[in-house]
């Protein structure tokens, strides 16, 4: 089913087609659940056809509403406000390259930060405790390996 074919149909035909497709989808689900479904690709095709029909119906409904809304001209005040907003955005964009260049210069001049002495002391303390833990674990592993070997000898 092509979308162009659907556009030429009336809303009543589209709603009838939609109900038929939904019934078919329902039957396909039952066939799949009971293991009788032979053409598994049909599930995907029906699902997409349903989406196509719904889309065409929505577009048709919006097309009917659009001319009614387009008949009202926009108030002059809102047009002026919109024009001012656009002008401000254009001015900001013109200023952005200058600001970016100034930030790059400032970033190059900034010196590198030094690590606080307290943080360095904490990091060193953590490293020392980690080293102690590692030393304590190794002998325990070796002792565990030797114990089964001694039991095997007896």
N, C-alpha and C positions, 0 to 999 in steps of 0.2 A: 504494500500500500504506500503510495507516494503522498507527500504533503500537498503537492499541487492538486491532486485529485480531491483531497479533502476540502480544500479551500472553495471549491465550486459547489459543495453540498450545502443544503439548508441546515439550520440549527436542529430541526426535528430529526433529519436524517443522521446528523452527527450524534445526537443523544441516543437514537436507536442503535447505531453502530457501537457506541460505547457500552451500552447494556449487553449487547451480544458478545463483545470482546470480554467483558467481565465474567459472563457466564462461562465462556470458553476457558478463561484463566482458572476459574473455580474447578471445572471438570479436569483440567490438566493437573491441578494440584492433587486431586483425588487419585488420578491415574498414577501419578508419581509415587504417592504414598503407598499405594497397593502394589506397585511394581509392574503395572501394565502399560506404562508410558513407553512408546516405541520411539517417537520423535522428540527427543529431549530439547532440541533447538527451538521447537515450537513455543516453549515457555518464554524464551527470551524474545521471540518475535512478537508474541501477543502482548507482552509487557510493554514493549516499545510502541506498538500500535496504539495501545491505550494512552500512552504519554502523548503521542502525536495528536490523537483526537482531542484530548484535553487541552493541549496547547492551542490548537486551531480554534476551539470553542472560546478559550480565554481571549485570544487575539480578536476574534469577532466581537466579543462583548466590549472590549476596550475600544475598538474602532467605532462602535456605536456611541460610546460615552465621550470620546475625544472631540468630535465636532461640537458637541454641546459646551464643552469646557473652552474650546478654542474661540467661541463666539465672543467671550468677554475679553476686552483688551486689558492689558496690565495697567494698573494705576501709574501715573507719571512719577509719583514719589518713589515707588519701589524701583523703577527704572533708574532714577537718579542715584538712589542708594547703592544699587548694584554697580553703577559706573564708578562711584567713589571707591568702593571696595576693590575693584579691578585696578584703579589707579594706584591705590596704596600698595597692592601686591607687586605691581610693576616697580614702584619706587624701592620697596624692600629688596627685590631681586637685584636691582642695580647696586644697592649698598652691600650686599652679601659678599661679593668678591673682595671688596676693600677690607671688610672685617676678617675674612679668612686669611688674607695676606698678613694682617696685623697679628693674628693668633699664631701663625707659623713663626714669625720673627720672635714673639714672646716665648714660644716653646723652645727655640734654640738657645736663648739666653739663660733660661732657668737652669741652675746647677742641680746636680744629682742629689737626691736625698740620702742622708746617712742613716744607718740603722741605729735605733735608740739603744743605749747601753743595756737597759733592762731586758729588752727583747733578745739581744745577743746573749745575755747571761742565761735566760730561760732556754734558748735553743741549745746552748752548750750543755746545760744541765740535762736536758732531755737526751741529748746524744750520749752523755756519759752513762745515764741509766740504761739506755738501750744497749750499750757496749757491755755493761755488767750483766744484763739479762742474757745476752748472747753467750758470754763466757760460762755462766751458770748452767745453761741448757746443754752445752756440748758434753760436759762430763756425765750428766744424767743420762744422755742418750748412749754414751759408751758403756756405762754401767749396766744399762738395760740390755745391751747386746751381749755383754759378757755373762750375765746371769743365766740365760738359756744355754749358753755353751757349757758352763760349769755343770748345770743340771744334766746335760746330755752325757757328760763324761762319767758321772757316777752311775 
